[in-house]
Amino acid sequence: MMETGKIVKVSGPLIVAEGMADSKMYDVVHVSDKQLIGEIIELRGDRASIQVYEETSGLGPGENVYSTGAPLSVELAPGLIEGIYDGIQRPLAKLREVAGDRIERGVYVPAVDHDKKWKFEPVVAVGASVESGTVIGVVQENVLITHKIMVPFGVKGVVKEIYSGEFTVDDTVALVETEKGDVNVTMLQKWPVRKGRPYKEKLSPKAPLVTGQRVIDTLFPIAKGGVAAVPGPFGSGKTVVQHQLAKWADADIIVYVGCGERGNEMTDVLNEFPTLIDPKSGQPLMKRTVLIANTSDMPVSAREASIYTGITIAEYFRDMGYSVAIMADSTSRWAEALREMSGRLEEMPGEEGYPAYLSSRLAEFYERAGMVKVLGQENTVGSITAIGAVSPPGGDLSEPVSQATLRIVKVFWGLSASLAYKRHFPAIDWIQSYSLYADRMADWYSDNVGDEWLSLRAKCMRILQEEAQLDEIVRLVGMDALSPQNRLTMETAKSIREDYLHQNAFHEVDTFTSLEKQEYMLRLILTFDELAKDALDKRVDIEDILALDVREQIGRAKYIPESDMHKFDDILAQIRSDMRNLTDEGEI
């Protein structure tokens, strides 16, 4: 590490140092003798503007700045899973051991444990030809995750030696003979956070990411490798939606980035995840989760780094062939950090004070999601699904962050304040929201759920839209003025809303619904609607139809456990027999 410059100006998290002519953009520097971590974000002549990822109070002109000559990178090795990090990948549990409850400045702890030994099992033999991304061995990180050790980027050759046994992440586990000489391969890789990890080819997403949330899976599905935005005003349930997705989405690994969120929300996550059980494996959810906590009281510039740290860790697990979901909560707070730094740099502000490069930075982040063929000789496919929460002030979706996000993402789950006030959760507005993946995944639904799934979904959407149109008439002249057919539409729509779309995140059965159960539930509601229409055609009174007891059973169907699916057939049979009785009476 060499001394290269002196501080000339301190402005909050931004410092300006001179004598930095040899430095490059995004190099990491250590500021003053306190060794505060910073990153160069602007160069003018020999002056460098540096965003400091720690508190800068007490710094003054004339203090030294030491350059490392390397960009901000993350450590990628066994031991990441179940980790809780801050925005620049410092492990919070270790920091607490070193510095106590309040993180002191200048404390550095490596991201992964360099002393712990992991059992390495080779999967290639001596003499095997390998290239970047080839899996050479595995480490069983925990009961759920097998950590694959890959050949680092830029290395291609023949395995000269490979070892088996227990090693630290810095020990050599293989020796690869390349054209440029022998390369020692360890279990540790370092990667700059602002640069996407390479892959062979990007694929078009074909399969949905099943979340167990009915309004999402049925109406607005997201594909594995897709990108979604969850914008909504304060109190509309963005964080709970994100938590639900992190808990129940069928991804192998979850990376949860709490970016500038309130400390109590992150505390909820930290307290809850270790106690929750993953439905697929029966293990605690934490065993497949990496958490990055950057709360609103932490330095603003580290917020900017936290998103990149999260997506780089997600790419590393994608390269192993895993399906990864990354939750960014919330990208608005990240954009605010960009705005603050841009203001201190005295750049020309764009719309609402955000920097002109806001859209391109957001696109940079979301573009790193996707389903890809990863590097290596095997045709392994991995995916990253990115879901970003947006917190527009006052729920105004015309503000720059929401608009820039909507230009990139293909799924929009718009949260509505009016639904939240009515205690309808998840408060995803079915009129505003959309998914552009639904049609692409039609074949998957036909093969895995049933041929009727898409037609049930289309009927459901149509009824909800008809309700929105009839709502205006009802408000003007009341429900009684509607024809029996229209009244039935309103009642069916109400049933879809209350019995199907409304879902209790804190109820042990209702919190997660499989696709099979979703289809059954929809079928109950729509079968009732269909048979009721036939009954109306046969002159049966609408009041008699609405008075049927079976409607209560339809309403309670959401609480039927996954193990008792046969009960749905009983309710379907009940609907048919009740309607038959009504129509027989009506025809007499």
N, C-alpha and C positions, 0 to 999 in steps of 0.2 A: 504494500500500500504506500503510495507516494503523496507527499504534501504538494498540492498544486495551486491552491488559491487562498484568498483572504476574503472574508465577508465585508461587503461595502453597504449592504442595506438589509434590514429585516422588516418584513411586513406580514405579520401573522404567520401562517404556515409557509409563506414564500420568502426565500432569502436570495439575495443576489451576491455572487462572489466574482472577483476578478482574478486574472492570472490563470484562466481555465482553458487556454487556447488548445491544449492537446485533448480535451475531453470530447465525447460524442453524445448525441441525443440519447436520452433514457439510460445513461450510465448511472450506476448507484454511487453515491458519495457518503462519507461520514462527516458530519458537521461538528466542528469544535472538538475540544478534548472530551466532551461528554459522549462522543461517538453516536450522535443522533443519525438515524437513517434517512437519506433523502434521495431524490431522483431528479436528474436534469431534464427540464421540460422546454427550455428555450436557450439558444446560444446567440449572442450578438458580439462579434469580435472576440475579445478574450473574456467577456463577461457571460456567466452562466446563471440562468434563473433556476432555482432548485425548489421543488416542493418537498417539504420535510414531513415525514410520516409520524412525527412525535411533537409534543408540546415545545414551542420555541421560546417561551418566556425566559428572560435572563440572558439571551444571546445578544451580542453587540458587534459593531464593526471591528475589523482587525483580527477576529478569531480565524483559526485555520479551517480549511476544508480539505479533506483527504479523498482522493478519487480511488475507486476500486478498479476502474477500467472495464467493468462487466455490467450488463443490464440487470434489471430486477428479475430474479429467477426464483422458481420454486423447486424444492427438493421432492423428488418422486421416488418412493421406495416403500417396501413393506412397513406397515405401522401407520399408514395414512388413515385407514378406516377406523371409525370410532373417535377420530381426532377432532378437537375443537380448537380452531385457530383464530387469530385476528386477521385483519385485512392484508397483512404482508407475511402471512403464514408463520407467525410466532405461536407456539402451542400455549394456550392460556393456562392449562393446568400446571405446566412446567414453570411458566412465568410467576404463577402464584407461589410456587415452592421457593423460587429465587427471591422474589421482590415483595411478597405479601399480597394483600387484597387489592391495593392500589398499584397499578403498574408504574414503576419508576422509569425515568427516561434513560436511554442509552443501554438498557438491558437487552442483551442478545442471547437467545437460546435457539439451538438448531431445531428445525421443524420436525425432523424424525430422530428417533433415539439411535445414536451412533454406537452405543455400547451393547445394545441388546443383540443377542444371537438368534438368528432365524434358521430353521431347518430347510436347506436348499436341496431339491431333488432334480437332477438333470433330466431333460426329455430328449436331448440329442446326444449322439456319440462322437467320439474323436474321429476326425476325418469328414464330418458332415459339412456341406457348404451352407453358409448362413449369410443373410443380408439384414439391412436395417429393419427392425420390427419382428424378426424371427424369434419365436419363443424358444429359449434354450433351457429353461428350467422353471419349476414352480415352487412357491412357498405357501403353505396353508396359513393364511393370515388369521382367520377365525373359522368357526364352523360353517359359515356361509360363503366366504370369499376365498377363492384360490387366486393368489397374486402371481401373475405370470411375469417372469423376468425376461425382458426382451433385449435384443442386440441394439445398442444406441444408434441414433441417426448418423449416417455417413460412414458406417463400418460394414465392409463386405469382404468375406474371405472364407477360410476353412478353420474349423475348430481344431486347435492344436492340442489343448488340454482342457478338461472340464472336471470339476471336483464335486463331491457329494459330502454332505455333513452340515454342521452348524457354523454359520458365519455372521459377522456384523455386516452392515450395508456397505462398508468401505472395503471389505476384503475382496480379493479377486476370486471369482467363482468359475471363470473360464478365460482361456487365452485364445484369441482369434488371430490367425496368420493372414495379413492383408498384403496388398502390393507395396504398401508403404512401411511394412514392418509389423511386428506383433502388437496387438492391442489387448490390454487387460480389461475384462468386462466385470464390473461390480454390480451389486443389486441397486445401486443408487444412480439415478439420472437427474441432471439439472436441466431446466428448460426456461427460456425467457418468457415471461407471462404475456407480453404484448404480441407475441408471434404465434400464430396457430400451428399446431403440430401437423406434419405432413401426412398425407394418405394417398392411396392409389387412385380411387375414383369415388365420386359422390353419386349415390343412388337415389332414385325417386321413392319416397316413403309409401309403403303399401299396407302396413298393418297398424291398427290403432294402439295407442297407449291406454290400456284399460285402467280407469281410475276408481271405479266403484261408486262414482258420483253420478246419479241418474241423469241430471240435466246435462252433464258434460258428455257422458258416453252415448246417450241416445240422440240428443239434439245437436250438440256441437263438439263432435269428437276431435281429438288431436292425434296425429299419427306419431309413431315412434320415429324420432328424428325430425319432428315438426317444431314449430315455434308458436307460442301463444302469448297473448297479453291479457292481463286481468286489471283493467282500469276501474276505478270506482272512488266515490267520495269517502270522506272520513266516516268510519263506523259501519261501512257496508259489508264488511266481512272478507276483505282481501287476504288478510293474514290467515284467517281460518281456512279459506279455500286452499291457500298455499300449503298449510299444515296438512290438510286432508290429502292433498296430492302427494306430498312427501311421505305420508304414512302408507297410503293404499295403492299408489300407482304401481303397475307391474313392471317396474324397472329393476335391474339387478342392483344398481347403486344409486343413491341419492346424494347430490351435493346441494346443501341448503346455505344460501348466502343471505345473511341478515345485514342489509346494507343501509346504515343510517337509521335503523328502526329503533323503536323505544326499547330500553333495556328490559322492561318487564315482559315484552313479547318474546325476546330471545330467551329469557329465563324460563318462560312456559315451555319453549321447545326443549331446552336443556333438561328440565325436570320431567317432561312427558315422554320423550323419545326412549329413554332407557327402560321405562316401565311398559311401553306398548309392545304388543306381540305381533310380529309379521304373520298375516293369515296363511301365507304359502309355506313358510318354513317352521313356524312355531317358535322362532327365536326372537329376542328383543330387536326392535327396529334399528337401534343404534349400530347393530353389527353390520349394517350395509349403508351406513350414513357417514358423510363427512360434513362437519358444520363449520361455517366461517361466520364469526360474530363480529360485526363492526357496528356498534350501537351509536346512537346519535351524540353521545357525549365523548366519543373517541375523536382523535384529530381528523379534520374534514378531508385532508388529502389521502389518508389511508382508505377512505371510502372508495375513492377512484380506483385504487389498486385491487380492492376486495373482489370486484366483479371479474377482473382478469385472472386473479389467483384461482377463483372458483372454476372458471371455464377451462383453465389449463389442467387442473386436477381431473376435471371431467374428461378431457381429451385423452389423458394418460390411461384412464380405465377403459375408454372407448377403444383405444389401440389394442387392448387385450381381448377385444371382441365382446365386451359387455354392453348392455343397454343401460345408459345413464340418463337420469333426469336431473336438470339443474333448476333450482328455484331461486330467482333473484327478487328479493323483497326489501326495498323497492327501487326500481330504476330511476324514479323521480328524485330520490335522495342522492343517488349517484350523479344525476344531471345537475343537481344543486351544487355538489362539490365541484363539478366542472365549471359551473357559472362563477363560483367564488374564486377559483384559481384564475379564471380568465379575466375577471375584474381586477384582481391584484396584478396581473401581467399587463394591465391597461390595454387589452385588445379591444378592437371595435366590437361592441355588443351586437348580437343579432336580435331576433324577436324575443321580447320579454326579458332581455338581458342575458339570455343564454348565448354561448359562443356560436359562431357561424358553423363550426364543425360538429355540432351536436348530432345531426342526423347521421353523419358518416361514422361517428364513434359508436352510436347505437347499432348501426348496421354491422360494424366490425364485430361487435359482440354476438349478435344473433346469427350472423353468417357462419360462425364457428360451430353452430349446431348442425345436425343433419345425420343421415344414415350413409355410412361410407364403407368401402372396401379398404381395410387397413393394410399397412405395409407388412411385408413378410412373404414367405413362399406360399402359404396356404391362402385360400380365398376367404379369409375370415371377415365377417361383417360386424361392425359395431355401430352404435347410434348414440347421439346426444339429443335429448328433447329439452328445449329451453322454455321456461315459463316465467315471464317477468311481470311483477305487479307494478302498476303505475298509480301514483296518488295525485291526480290533478286537483289543484286548489278549487274547492267548492264544487267538485265533480264536473268541472267544465272541460269537456273532451276536445274543445277547439284549441287548447293550449299546446305549445310546441312539443313537449315530451310525448304527449298522447298521440299527436298527429305524426310525429317522426316514427313512433313505434308502429302505428297502424299501417304505415307505408311498407313495413318490412314483414310483419307477422301474417300468418294465414288463418289464425284462429283468434277471434275476439270474444272474450267473455265479459260483456259489459255489466258491471254491477250497478244496481239501481238503488238510490236512497229510499225511494217510496216503497219498494219491496222490503227493504231492511226495516223501515219504520213499521211495516205491517207484520214484522217478525217472520217473514218468509225467507228462509235460508236454505241453500245458498241463493243469494239475492241476484242471480244471473238473469238479466232481462231477456226473455225469449223473443221479443220483437226486435230488439237492437242487435243482439249477438249474431255471430255467423261462424261457420267453419268451411274452409275451402278444401278440406281433405275428404269430406264425407263421400263424395262421388268416386274419388280415386280408390276408396277402400271397399267399394261395393262387392267386389269378388270375395274379399276376405270375410265379409259379413255373411254372404251366401254360403260359403264353405264352413264357417265356424259357428255361426249362430242360428241361421235358418233362412230359407228363401224369402220368408215374409217380412223379415226385419225392416228392410228399407221401405216397404209399403206401409207397415205400422208406423214407422217414423214420419213418413210423408202425411199420413192421416192425422197424426198427432199435431204436426206443425200447422196443417190446414185448419183444424178445429180451433187452435189457439189464435190464429190470425182472424178467423171469423168472429171469435169472441171480441177481439180488439175493435172490430168494425161495429158489432152490435152494442158494445159498451156505451157508445155515444147515444144511441137511441134509448137505452135503458135509463141513462142519466136524465134524459129529457122527459120521457113519458112513463117510465117505470116498467118493471118486469111483466106485469099483467097484460100490457099492450102487445106483447110479442106473440107470434103464432106458436102453436105447440112445437113445431119443428125447431124454430129458433130457440124456444125455451130449453128444449132438449140439448141443443148445441151449447147453450150457456152452462147447463148443468154438467155436461160431459167435460167442458173446458175447466169448470171448477174442480171436478174430480181429478183431471190431469194435473192441475196446479197443486191441489192440497194433498192428494193421495199419492201422487207420483213425483212431481218435481220438488216438492218440499221434502227436505231430508234433514234428519237430526244428527249432527256431527258427533254428539256426545252420547248417543244411544248405542248400546253394544251391538244390536242387530242392524239397526238402520244406518249406521255409520258407513257400511260398505255393502254394495249390492252387486252380485256377479251379473254378467251379461245374460245368462240363462234366466235368472230371477227377474231381471229387467224386462225381458221379452214376455214372461208370464204375466207380470203386473200390467204391462201395456195391453196385452191381449185381453185381460179381464175387463179393463175400462172400455176398450174399443168394441169388444163383443157385446157388452151391455148396450153401447150406443147403437150398434147395428141392429140388434134384435128389438130395441126400443123403437127405432124408426119403422121397422116392419109392423110393430104393434100399433103405432100411430096410424099407419096406412089402413089398418084393419079397424079403425075407429075406437081404439082403446083410449081412455081418458089419461092425459098426461099426469094428473095427480096420482092416479093409481100406480103408474109406472114409478114415479118418484117416491112413492110410499113403500116400495119393496124393501124387505129386511136385508136382502142380499147386498144392498148398497153399502151397508155398514161393514160387511165382510170384505168388500172391495177396498174400503178405506183402511181396514186394519191389515191388509195383505202385506204391507211393507214390513210388518213386525214378525212375519213368518220366517224362522231361521232357514238358512241354506240347506240344512239337513232334512227339512220337512217339505220338500218341493211337491210331494204328491197332494198336499192340501189345495194347491192351486187348481188341480183337475177337479177336485170336489166342488170348489167355488164355481168353476166354469159350468159344471153339470147343474148346479143349483140355479145359476142364471138362466140356463136354457129351460129348465123345468118350470121356474117361476113365470117366465115369459110365455111359455106354452099354455100354462093355466090361465094367464090373463087374456091371451088372444082367444082361447076357447070360450071364455066367458063373454068376451067382447062380441063374438060372432053369434051368440045365442039370440 
